[in-house]
């Protein structure tokens, strides 16, 4: 998955949050409004892989985080730039626990 974005599409991995509690992921999204991390990028892509349902996913601490909450923090920050949320959610937890990650990638202008 990473090679596809990196080598094929020439995207840059900006942030990877792996197996984090809901509050850490939530705080990261809230901080987007103040962040200059994505300046100079032509688009924003968020890839979410984990255990959940149509409405969101379960974080490392088993707390649920909705996709709506994630999107509301990206819509203002990136204005008219393309914003893509790619979601691969399993409805059945795997045998190793609820492993998940949220990956933010983008492409420079």
Residue pairs with C-beta under 8 A, 6 or more apart in sequence:
1 47
2 13
5 11
5 13
5 45
5 105
6 12
6 13
9 107
10 107
11 45
11 105
11 106
11 107
12 105
12 106
12 107
12 108
13 103
13 104
13 105
14 37
14 38
14 41
14 104
14 105
14 106
15 28
15 37
15 103
15 104
16 101
16 102
16 103
16 104
17 24
17 25
17 28
17 101
17 102
17 103
18 100
18 101
19 60
19 99
19 100
19 101
20 59
20 60
20 102
21 59
21 60
21 61
21 63
22 59
22 60
22 61
22 63
22 64
22 65
23 61
23 63
25 59
25 65
25 102
26 65
26 69
29 69
29 70
29 73
29 74
30 73
32 38
32 73
32 74
32 77
33 73
33 76
33 77
35 77
38 44
38 77
38 78
38 106
40 108
40 109
41 81
41 106
41 107
41 108
41 109
42 81
42 82
42 106
42 107
42 108
42 109
43 78
43 81
43 82
43 83
43 84
43 106
43 107
44 74
44 77
44 78
44 81
44 82
44 83
44 84
44 104
44 106
45 83
45 84
45 85
45 86
45 104
45 105
45 106
46 70
46 74
46 83
46 84
46 85
46 86
46 102
46 103
46 104
47 86
47 87
47 88
47 101
47 102
47 103
47 104
47 105
48 57
48 67
48 70
48 85
48 86
48 87
48 88
48 89
48 100
48 101
48 102
48 103
49 87
49 88
49 89
49 100
49 101
49 103
50 57
50 58
50 59
50 88
50 89
50 90
50 98
50 99
50 100
50 101
51 57
51 58
51 89
51 90
51 91
51 92
51 93
51 94
51 98
51 100
52 58
52 64
52 89
52 90
52 91
53 89
53 91
55 64
55 66
55 67
55 68
56 64
56 65
56 66
56 67
56 68
56 69
57 64
57 65
57 67
57 87
57 89
57 100
58 64
58 65
58 93
58 98
58 100
59 65
59 98
59 100
60 98
60 100
62 98
67 85
67 87
70 85
71 83
71 85
74 83
74 85
75 83
